[in-house]
C-alpha cells in the first residue's frame, strides 16, 4: 500500500532532498545537488521567493520507505499579476510504479483545484532560474547542475496518467573547434562603432558585483516575452547574487555597455561542475569544495547559462561582440566543448544565433500539462 506524507520539519526536508541519491545511486549520468543548498532553497525563512509563492512538499511511502517525492508550487505573481492560473510542480522523482506517481500528482491536482486554478504543469521550479522539464531524449549523457536528470520511464507515467506535452526544450552542444571567427569578428567591429558599444570583461568577482542588479533588470526585460516567464524581484536579486556568483568564474562573464555605460547585453557562461558534483556526493565538506574549485578554474567544458540583450538592441548583431570576447577567452583557457542549457524549441531567434557553430541537439526535455 502506498501512503502520502507531507514533509515540513528540517529532518523531513533533508529526507525529501536525499531521496534521489538513493534512486540514482551508481547512475553515471545523474548529477547530485549540494544537499544543504537545496534544503535552504526550500526554507521559507531564507529563500525570498516565498514572499510571492507557496510550496508544499510530499513523499510517497511504501513499507515506511520513501519511494517518490514532489513539490506543489503556487506562484502568486504568475496567478494574480499575469493571470495565468497555473499549479506548478517540481522536484518530482519516483520509482517505476504507476501507483506512486499517481498518488503524488493527484495531491498536486487536489491543491490546484482547491485554489481554483485551471491547469497544472511541470516539472518546473519557482522561477525561470530554476530547473525545468523532464528528460525525454538523451538519457546516456551526463546531466548538469542546472538541469534535472531522470529515467526514461518518467515520460511514460505522464502519458498514462492523462498528461500531455506542454513545452519542449532542446539542449545542444558543439566543439569549440567549430567556432570560426569569420562569422562574427568583422561584425563585432562594425556593431561596436555603429551603436557606440564596448565589452566589459572581468578577472575578479568583486568587480562584477556593481553590475549584477542591472543585469537582473536586463534579464527581466530580455525574457519578458517568453511563455512561463516570472520576473525576478529586488529581494530575489540579492538572494541569487549570493547563491550563484560564487560558482561563476569572472573570466566567463561578458557585459556590453553603451556610451553612457548602461548595460545593453550580458552573457554568463559557467564551467561544467557535473563531474565535480558527482565526486562531492552532495557535500561541500570536507573535500567537495576542492572538486568544485578545481572545476571552476580548470574545466575544459563550458555551459552557456544565460544570454540577454535589451529589447531595443535585439536583432542588431550585438551577440557578435559577445562571441568575439568569448573566443579570445576560450582560446586562452583551452576550452574543448561548449554546451547550451535548455532552450524552448520554439525560440527560433535564439537557435539562429548558434547556427554557424553547427550545434547538435543531444537532449530533449518537456513539461507536461493537465487541465484541472
NORGI-V967755 format. One record per helix or strand of 3 or more residues. SS is the DSSP state (~ for helix, > for strand). FROM is the first residue (numbers start at 1). TO is the last residue. If there is no record, write none. Layout:
SS/FROM/TO ; SS/FROM/TO
This chain:
>/2/7 ; ~/10/23 ; ~/35/41 ; ~/48/51 ; >/53/62 ; >/65/75 ; ~/76/81 ; >/86/94 ; ~/98/114 ; >/119/122 ; >/134/137 ; ~/153/160 ; >/164/175 ; ~/176/178 ; ~/181/183 ; ~/185/195 ; >/198/201 ; ~/205/223 ; ~/234/247 ; ~/250/252 ; >/253/257 ; >/263/271 ; ~/274/280 ; ~/288/298 ; >/301/309 ; ~/311/313 ; ~/319/333 ; >/337/340 ; ~/348/353 ; ~/355/357 ; >/360/371
